[in-house]
Amino acid sequence: MNRKKANFFLLLQLFVTFTALFLCLGLNLKKLGNYFRPLGYQYEDSWLVVLDFQHLPEEKKLEFSRLIQQKLQAVKEIELVTATQVIPFQQWGNEEKITYNKQTSKALGFEVDENYSTVLGIKLVEGRWFTAKDYVLNAIPVVLTEDLAERDFKQGSPIGKTILIGDRPALIVGVSEAVRENTGADLNPGFFIPLKTAATSYLFKSKNTDNFQLLEDQIRKTINSVGISEILIRQNISLTLVKKYAQKTDYIQLSITLLVFAFLLINVFLGISGVFSYNLSKRKAEVGLRVTMGASPADILQQFLLESIVLTTLGILPGLLIAIQMLIMQYLDAYYGTLSILGAALFLYLLMLSCAFYPSLKAARLNPSDALHEE
């Protein structure tokens, strides 16, 4: 307390560093953890084709969309084709309002056809996938993801029950495993419903996805055989490459985070070391007096290291209060937020001890007569 003015800059550094480190860890730990979780589908043997129908009228778009799907299905290298508006790693679902037992919530809606689950290998937990026969039902056939079923139907099976999607009735025919948009994304509850509009995107399953030239040429020839110049090919690529392109954003974000972290680490280390060395150099008389009164070098070293721990605690305490408040307000996930707090605090304690050790050891070895003489 007697040296609070001298320690103010050090405490400020510790507070800013803890807050920045907590936010850095909190925003990246969860994404890092997501990389080790299953996606809920298989992309390795899938290929993506995205078309642009340009100025074709709507009725023509639907006609040619179905025709192109039939022609692609006839290609011998292609096992199965699905028309979809949902593309992993690129274009995900749209948020929809769903109602069950007068309880309203939100979930992602995925518009796909009856072949989508087979092409991507999405496994069913319960029930079945919708088929073309279900399209004549008065209610829309819908397949819930497992996390949505657990959220809204905790007391039993949702199969056979009717929900409202917006203001449209929908009959639940199945429950699939939970799916994620990409490797770094969180799980978002959702549901699959039949695609009724003209598809501009197709996914198909093939064992030749590693042979880029073969599939690319076959698909281009097949689509050009329709004979409509207004139909343009926007994308003709394997889903594995789509994943690699999508992950570039995550890699860039991680690289920037590591650079900022390294810069912060170097500056904080140099700053704390300098401040600590300067403060100890002003306390030579105190060290000399303690040694004269019988304190051993180990006692001196222990005193200064304990002081560094106390200073670190005082420095991170305001940041800790801010971090806890962010967790209470659910700005960050509770589990990863807690890990971020512990990680940031542990890192700063180790950093502070490493910065304080050499100046403290130097002070502990100080000759008391020289210290008192200089004073």
Buried (B, 14 or more C-beta within 10 A) or exposed (E): EEEEEEBEEBBEBBBBBBBBBBBBBBBBBBBEBBEEEEBBBBBEBBBBBBBEBEEBEEEBBBEBBEEBBEBBBEBEBBBBBBBBBBBBBBBBBEEBEBBBEEEEBEBBBBBBBBBBBEBBBBEBBBBBBBEEEBEEEEBBBBBBBBBBBBEBBEEEEBBEBBBBBEEEBBBBBBBBBBBBBBBBBEBBBBBBBBBEEBBBBBBBBBEBBEBBEEBBEBBEEBBEEEEBEEBEBEBBBBBBBBBEEBBEEBEEBBEEBEEEBEEBBEEBBEBBBEBBBEBBEEBBBBBBBBBEEEBEBEEBBBBBBEBBEEBBBBBBEBBBEEBEEBBEEEEBBEEBBBBBBEBBBEBBBEBBBEBBBEBBBBBBEBEBEEBBEEE
